[in-house]
């Protein structure tokens, strides 16, 4: 039985802690803030409750597996999962709307044909078939296995089987998601539908690899789910599972150093001067935080995956409304930008800025547990923003202006929004930075193949034996399913050793 110290109480870190505790190890978690969950937080006010981090879940099987492997209670016994249907309502720039059913290729094809015209559904359906092939080629190395030592193979190969495109006597294949849209979908609304999946993860579709096609495929194949009471309930369930398995939690315990002894990790130093001895250390924190804790040792292996730079963040506007949620309202609506190129230039160009009409996600949960009564509604607006946007001008000025722009954009989905508005609150990149420690409030994307490895994440092993990394900043990257899988991979590497190759 080993003593294991875990830095941070994010979802990946807690998933690791629960699995290691069940394997018979003594596990203690040291969290800088006063609560668990990392970015999975909740704001409560006047009887309203809002998710301030992720609002929906894909690949619930990851957390079902966690609960099966760590005890007799299945996931559905501790949280209520609700499949969202329609999966998404889309409001396009030209005013066209389409509501897409959840996890039904035939239903999606029919809905797109009806909304966008003949053959639109067929083109999207054919795209999903190719996206499935990319998923099948990358699922194990990018989600279910530790990062390959020869990870450059994943960096060099484009797994998406793009359709040959002839132009000026040349035959080309799509190398970016934008090229997939332009050459294979050939409809600005289908292009917007495709690119919105990348933008939701802070990825620029003009440079994101064609393999990003797996992002819409994941939603199509495995469905979109809501946790009754909000996503914070999932974090609570994972935390309580850890506690039930006798994981110790120490909140308000900032880690300032990783101890080294005999050339390997040997414990932690805390801000109050306390020293914690451990046989293994698991770090569920952002790379810049970890680098400050590891002195005199390269945190990552030499020749590791290139670090990601210029990562965007998210801005969230929480709306408390009078009047109940209309029957039949879509849980999720994506309001597409009126000028996509301008939006992408401002988000990802050299002079980052905020667009007055961005692509916006509107969440309207049908959940009595998040409102004070049936005559109220809680709505969450989310948009991608630059991670360092709050450095350009004083935070209150830049984000108050942008919040008003988001509310205006949301009126395309909820026409009576302003007349029903009781109050609103804003969560900005600085709030994400406070919750997670990530510089600028940056939010990591899932790992993707190709693109010269720019969207791969560093391996869970490090250059310091006995030190492992977990969570969105490590393989297999950001997003709730990927964080949960990182916990399974790190637990396997500690329990079974470096020969661990993932569960089969």
N, C-alpha and C positions, 0 to 999 in steps of 0.2 A: 504494500500500500504506500503510494507516494503522496507527498504533500504538494499541492498545486495552488499557486497564487494566480488569480485572474485580474487583469487590469481592465476596469470598465464593466458596466452592467448593461451593455447593449444587447440586442437580440442574438447576435452571433456568439457573444461571450457567454450569455446565459445558456444557450443551447449546448455549448461546450461543457459548461460547468455541470449541467444536469447529467449529461452522458458520462462524464468522468466520475461523478459521484456514484452512479449506478454501477460503474466498473470497479468500485471499491476504494477509490482514492479520497483523500481528505482535500476538500476544495474550499477555498475562501476567495471571495470577490471583493475588490477594493474599488469603490466608485467615487469619483471626485464630487459629483453632485449629490443631492439628497434623495434621489429616486432612481429607479431602474428604467430600462427601455430605450436608452439612447435617444434617437430622433422620434421614437414612437411615444409622443406625449399627448396630453389632453388639456384643454382649457375649459373650465367650468365657471359660469357666471349666470346669475338670475334664473337658475333652473335649466339653462342651455348647456350642452356639452359638445365640444368640437374636437376632432382629431387635428393636431397641428403638424403631424407627419404624414406618413402614408395613410390613405383612406380606404384602399381596396387591396385585396390579396389575390395573387395568381399562384398556381402550383401549391394548393393547400396540402398536397401529399407530403411535402417536406415537413410540415409541422405535425401531420398525422403520424409520420414515421418517428418523429422525436418523442411523441407521447407514447406510442407503442413500445419504443425501445427503453423508455425510462419509467414505465409503470403499467399497471393494469387498466388505468382509466384512459380511454381514448380521448382524442381532442374534442370530439363533439359532446362529451360528457361535461366539459368544463367551459366551453364557449358554444354559442349558436352560430353556425355558418349559414349564410343565406346566399344562394346563387342569384346574382344580379341579372334581371332580364327586363328590358333589353340590356345587352352589355353596355352599349353606348349609343346615345343620340348625337349625331353630328350636325352642326349648323355651319354650312360652308359660306365662303365669302360672297357668293352670288345669291345667297338666301335659300338655296336648296337645302333640304333636310333629309336625313336618312337615319332610321333607327335600326340597329343591327342586333339580331337575337344572339343570345349567349351560347357559345360552343355548338353552333350548327352551321356547317359549311353551306348546306342547301338553303337554309333560311337566310343566310347572309347574301348569297348569290341572288336569291329572289328579291330581297329587300333593296339591294343596290340596283337591280334591273328596274324595279318599280320607281325608285327615286331618281336615278340618274340616266335611265334610258337603256335600251336594248344593248346587250353585250358588255355593259359595265360590270355586271355581276360575274359573267364568265371570265373576264380578264382578271378580276380579283380572285376568283376561285382558282384559276390556273396559277396565279402568283402564290397562293397558299400551298399548292402542291409542291412548288419549287422550294418554298420556305420550309416545308416539312423535310425535304431532303437535306437542307442546310442544318436543320435541327438534329436530324438523325446522325449526321456526320460529326457534330460538335457536342452533343449532349453529354457524353461521358467525359471527354477531356476537359470540357469547360464548366461542368457542373458537378459531376459525380466522382471525379478522381482528383487526387493531388496534382498540382501543375507538373507537367512532364519536365524532366531535366532538359530535354531538347525542345523546349517551348517554341523555339524559332520556327519549327515546322508549322505550328499553328499560326505564327505571324506571317509566314510566306504564302500559305495556301488560302485561296478564297473558296469556301465551301458552298457558296450559293451558286447553283447551276443556271447562270443567266442565259437568256435567249440571245443568240447572235443578232447584232444590229448592224445593218449595212448603211454606210453614209459615205458619199464621195468615193465610191469604188473600194472602200475599206470595210472590213468586217470587224466589229468591236464587241466586247462583252462588258456588261455593267460592272464597274469596280466599286461604285459608291451607291448608297441608298437612293440618292437623288437621280442617278442614272437609271436605276431600276424603275423608278417612277416614270421618268420621262420617256424611256424606250419601251417599257413593257406594259405600263398601265395607260399612258397616253390620254389622260383626262385630268385636268387640274384638280378636280375634286377627289379623285382616287389618289392622286399624288399627295394632296393635303392629308388624306386619311392615313396613307402610309407614313408620311414624314412626322405626323403628330405623335406616333409611337416613339420615335427617336427623340423628338423634342421633349417629351415628358421625362426622359432620363437625362436631359441636358446635353444631348448629342446633336451636332450640326449635321444634318443629312447630306450636305454637300461634300463632306469628307468622311462621314461614318461609312464603314465598309458595307458592301452588299449583304454581308452576313448578318447585319442588323435586322434583316427580314425575319429572324427568329423571334423578335420582340412581339410583333403582331401575331405571329403563329402561336406563341405560348398562350396568349389570351384566347385565341380561337380554339385551340386544342384542349386546354385544361380549364377554361372558364374563368370568370371573374366573380369574386366572392366578397361579401361584406360580413364583418363580425358584428353581431347584434350588440349594441351598446358602444360601438366604435372600436377601432383597431387597438386602442389602449387595453381593451379586454384581452386581446391575445398576449400582449406583453405581461399583463397581470397573471394570466394562466401559466406562462412559462416561468415567471418569477416564483409563483406558488409551487410549481412542480420542483423547482430547485430547492426551495425551503423544505418541502416534504422529503427530499432526498438528502437532507442535512447539509446542504451547501450553506456556508456562513457568508453573510453580507455585511460589509462595513461601508456605510454611506458617509459622505463628507470626509472621505479618506483619499487625499490626493497623493498619487505616486510621483515621486521626484527622481527616482533612480532604480535601475535594475542591478542587483548585486551580481558580481562575477566571482567565481572561485574555481580554480583549477581549469580555467578556460571554458567554463560553461555558466549558464544562468543559475544563480543560487538563492534568489529571493528578491525582496523589494525594500526600498527606502521610502518612507512616507514623509510628507511635509512637516509633520509634528516631531520628526526625529526618530520615530519608531522604526525598527528593523524587523522584517518578516522573512524568515528562512523558508525556502521551498526547494523541492527537487526539480520542478518545472515551473516556468512562467508562461502564461498565455496573455497576450496583449490585444485587447479589443479596442484600440484607439487609433486615431489618425496618424499617418507616418511622421508628421512634424512633432507630434506629442511624444511618440516613441523615441524618436531620435534624440530628444532632450533627456530621455531617461537612460539611454545606453551610452556610456562614456567609453571612449577609446576603442570601440569595436564597431566594425561595419555591421549595421543592422541587417542588411540584405546580403545575399550571396553575390560575389563578383560576377559580372555579366548577367545580372538579373534583368527582368522586364523593364523597359524604359519607363520612368515615372510619368504619370499623366499630369498635364499642366493646363492652366486656364479653364478649370472646371467651373461650370455654372452652379447656381444655387436655386432655391425656390422662394417665392413669396406667397404667403397665404393670407387671405382676407376672410374673416369669420363674421357671418351676418346673422343677426337675430331678427326674425320677422314676425309681425303680427299676422294672424290668419293661418289656417292650417294648410298643409301640403296638399295640392290638388290631386285627386285620385287619378292614377295613371301617369303621373309625372315620372320622367326617366330619372333613375338614381344618378347616372352620370351623363353629362352633356359636354361635348367638346365644341367650343365656339372657335372657329378657325380664323386666323389673322386675315385682315383684308388685304394686306400687302406682305406676303411671306418673305420675299427677298429683303425688304427693309427690316423686317423682324430679325432675320438671320444675320444680317450685317451688323445690327446693333448688338445682338447677343454674342456673336462670335468674331466680330471684326476687331481690328487693332484699337479702335476707340469705342469701348463698350458703353452701352447706354440702355435706356428703357424705352420700349415702344408703347405708344398710347393705345394701340389696338393689337395686343398680343394674342397668340393662341392661348386659350383659357379653358381650364377644366372646372366645371360646375358640379359639385356633389350635393344631392338632395336626398339624404337617406330617409326611407320610410320606417322610422324607428321611434316609437313613443318614449324610449329611454333617453333620448338626447334633447328633449324639449320639455318645458314646464307643463304643457297640456296640449290637447288636440287643436287648440286655436292658435298655435304657434308653429313656426318652422325654423330649422337650423340649416343654413346653407354655407358651404365652404367653397371659396374660389382659390385656385392655385395656378400660378404661372411661373415659367422658368425665367430667372433673372441672373445677371452676372454675380458671381460670388463676391466680388469686391464692390458691388454697386453702392453700398452704404459708405464708401470712402470718397465718392465723387462730390457729394454735398452733405450737409448735416442730415442724419438719418430721418428725422421727423419730416423735413421738407421734401426730400426725394421720394420717400415711400408714401407719405400722405397723398402727394399728387398722383402717384402711380395707383394707389388703392382706389382713388376716385375714377381713374381710367378703367380699372378692372371692373368696377361696379357698372360703369356705362357699357362696357363690352358684354357683361353678363345679362344686360337687359335684352339682348338678342335671344337669350334662352328663357329668361324670366321677365316678361314685359312689365309686370306691375311691381318690380323689385323695389324701386325707390319709395313708392308710396306706402309700402308695407314695412319699410326698414325701421326698426326700433333703435339699434345701435350696431356698430361694427368694431372689430379689433383687428390689428394687423400684426402678422409675424413675418420677420425679415431675416436675411442671412445672418445677422448678428445673433438672433435668437437661436438659430441652428448651431452656430459656433459655440454659444453658451451651453447648449445641451450636449453636443458631441465633441467639442474641442477642435473640430476641423477648422483650419485656417480659412477665414473669410466666409465660413458657413458653407463650404463646398460640399456637394452631394455626389458620391461616386456612382458610376453606371455599372451595369452588369458586364462581365468579361465577354469580349467578342473576338472572333478569329480574324485573321488577315490584318490589313492596315499597318503592316510592319510592327505589329505587337503593341501599338499605341493604346489599345483598349483591353489588353491583358492586364492582369493584376499580379503583383509579386506573390511568390509561393508562400505557403503558410509556415514553412521552415525558414530560418534566418541564418545569418553568418555566425550567430552565437549559439552553440549547442544548448539544448534545453529551453530555448526561447522560441515560442511560436506566435504567429499573428492570426487573428480571426476577425470576421466582420467585413463590412463593405469595402474596406481599403485593402483587403487581401483577396487572393483567389477564393471563390470565383466572382467576387465583385459585389456591387451594390444591389439593393432591392431586398425585400423581406425573404423571398425564397432562397436567394443566393446567400444571405446572411445565415439562414438556418442550415444550409448545406455546408458552409464553412465550419460551423460548429461540429458537424458530423465528421468532416475531414480531419480537423485538428484532434478531436478525440481519438479517431482511428490511428493517427500518426503517433500519439502518445501511448496508447494502449498496445498497439501491435508493432510499433516501430517503423522505421523508414521503408520497410517492405510493403506497408499498407498501400493498397491500390483502389480503395473504395469498395462499397458494398455492391453485391451483385444479386 
